[in-house]
Amino acid sequence: MEKFTLRRKVLTTAIVTAIAATSPQTLFAAEDQAMEEVAVVGSRISRNAEFETATPIQVMDRDAIEKSGYTNLQQLFEKNPAAGNGTFSTRGNNQDSTANGAAAVSLRGMGADATLVLVNGRRVAISAFAEGITTNFVDINSVPLAAIERVEVLKDGASAIYGSDAVAGVVNLVLRKNFEGAEVSVDYGGADGYDEQSVSAVWGINGDDSNLTVIFDHHKNSRLSSTERSGLDTANQSSRGGMNFRSARGFPGSFILPTATETVEDPSCPEDRIASNPDGRVCVYDYGPWTLITPEAERTGLIVLGHKQLSDNIEFFSEIAVQHNTSVAQGAPTPLDGAAGLYVLADHPNNPFGEDVDIAYYRTVDAGARQWDIETDNLRGVFGLRGSIAEWDWEASVQRSRSESEQTGSKSQGWVRADLLQEQINAGNYNPFGGVQNPDSVIDAITTSLVRKGKSEFTGYDFSINGDLFATSNGAVAMAAGLEYREEKVSDIPDDQFQRGLIFGTESVYAKASRDISSAYVEVAIPLPARFDLALAARYDDYSDFGSTTNPMASLLWTATDQLSLRASWGTGFRAPSLAQIGLGDSQESVFFADTYGCEANGINIEDCGELDYTIIYSANPDLEAEESESFNIGAVYEPIENLSISLDYWNITQEGKIDEVPFGYVYNLHCNDQDSTICVRDTPLEGQALGSLQSLRNGYTNIGEQDVSGVDLTIVYTGFELAGGEIGLRLDYSYLAEFERVELDTTGEAFITRDQAGEYEYPQHRWNATADWTFDNFGFSAGLSYIGEFEDTPDIDFNGTLDYESHSTRTVDSFLTMNMQARYTGFENMVLSLGADNVFDEEPPFAIGDGNTDLYGYVESQHDPRGRFIYGKMTYSF
């Protein structure tokens, strides 16, 4: 806690001299509009819409969303400079992903579970399927872009306001409401081999004391396969200077003879596919052509918002949202190894060895790719009352939210059962030699149907009050307070064929947990002399599983002059262990690394010890505790001339007790030199071998990590000046990642090491967006540049499971700069026509060797979009 105490002292000094960023609301508010009392993300106190806050907030309103040309929130956040590593999307959601068809946002690169996502200021149900096995998140694909009035991004910790998960910040999606009339939008766009189409409709009607708004949205995109992008369709990137990540589970396969001391490849294996591993020689397979860059997806949603004045002081309000999403996932055909226990008898009609053999490595390519069909149904209902008593506003509501997902795989989608395959081999019907295509009737006999079911449920009750406590000579002291109670449940149940060990080569996840949380919070805004405004907040949360926590927050705003505002904020935060983490059953993940112990023990040179895909099995840790954090922000806004605003922020977030998987390299070093280990499971050694083939490695999660992240944000906005007879607006959003220090176990597992990830793999230090918008008569033109800086490649230089980027420098993954353009015409009555392009110059993603895990195909999928030039058109008609 010494570090936290020091930060408080630093903040106390900085309060007077702080440089703080202004609230972006001041940049976009219309001067002639009446001042509406609103609550903006980061505060529960309703204040003037132009009131500046002491925390950095970025707002993208409806007009800016339309001009961006994006069709979903996934695209919007991928280009946001404040987002970083941990932001994931349907791009790269292949068969091995554990959250297919979903998307999430990760502010500051601290992970999707460190960013709280709200809808109209309220929590919603998390995705039924966790990403990366245990990362729970809100699927932003569940909220259609057509339904959003504005996106508010609080780039500061806010656990004192909102509770768990608001470590790196908060994203609040504000829905459109009080709409009157009707609006229909249709858009279509395409890139080479890929297209998207959307249609949306908004209808609203006002009564004397009521409103009903209905929003419909439908989005569909086609499949983009890796084979449609040159160079990204192979796991063998050696020709480009990368790694050869072809799999030992080959087609043709590799076998073990009764008296053999090592595996041998199928006699028909091509010479250029023979490789060495700790067991001997294998026939490797390139699974790259089977991968999807973007899976086919379809989303349909309906949202109904309404309110009705029941009396002079009481209003009823409601929100009802339903959405149905479908998607697909695909992976290479089923890979099999010694764990499947397959063998071929000597009398098999196709056995070229003439004696009994065990199948060491094989892949049922003739059964086709493994495919999932994913369906997700989201349902959300909010019902409440709001009103006022003695100049105090109050609100009470109840919410029920649910996300239900189902993954299914049919017999025609490549799902092979090992026991059924063995039966067909024994009967002489299936030929596992020579890489041949077996008859369809035999394929039908070895395949099966699968289903994985997930459900996430959220029930919440809340009551809040908001008003002025008393007046002072400097203004009114305002307060907001509230009580909340919520129940959360999640279940992710794989098919029992996974649990019985009949399905191989596919990551399997099991989780089931529930809990309830009681919370109370209070926030006070105090105007002080000399144009200072002080805000204090505190929140108490009591969890039924891990215990209770209290988190304070303080912020100070000083309006030094009409041109300059200074401010600072400080607060503590926490993230409770996710439901997936506390309820985790045996769950699997495949990772490429080199079995160096196996190679050394069996007389294979380390330089010839190739990287292969091995299975890691995770299970729950009942002793997990909450992660704790502290954040502070100092910044300023300066308006030197009319219509020009410059804001600058320095921010820092420290996270302690971070829940991470134990580095598998450490577990490997500790257990995998032991043939009898129950943590590192090996096959029985062959004749003359000291160690058998590595099959699986058991691992888990613990409060092992610490992160210290800091950076600088710069925003420059220049609006409302004339150019060539029109009006132009310019904006720059820039984020600099100064440090991203992680404290982790070293390779011995006996000490901790501090590593700075800033500028390392997936952590570019520089990200910015620059936009310009020019309107002239009935025409409008927008242009934007999006920049993702360079970063170092290959965090594990020798792919042995131990990160070594601190001790080794590797090549640099180049920066990535793309340009967007849009033209609009408003000359037709009640109609807006738009034509635009994303990545106008068709830039290809920079080459990367990869990390041996998710990035195996020559680019970094979490940072760079390989879609290429995307041209779109849109029509919006109002009546």
PyMOL commands that set and color helices and strands:
alter all, ss='L'
color gray80, all
select helices_A, chain A and resi 2-17+25-28+62-68+73-78+112-114+140-142+145-147+159-162+226-228+238-240+271-273+288-290+338-340+365-367+411-413+418-426+440-446+496-499+529-531+579-582+596-601+606-608+664-671
alter helices_A, ss='H'
color red, helices_A
select strands_A, chain A and resi 37-38+47-48+57-61+115-119+148-154+169-175+181-191+194-206+210-221+224-225+254-256+264-265+274-277+280-283+292-294+297-309+314-331+335-337+343-344+357-363+370-389+392-409+450-472+475-493+511-528+532-543+547-558+564-575+587-594+611-619+627-638+644-661+680-682+694-723+726-745+752-756+766-776+779-788+791-792+812-813+816-825+831-838+870-878
alter strands_A, ss='S'
color yellow, strands_A
deselect
rebuild
show_as cartoon
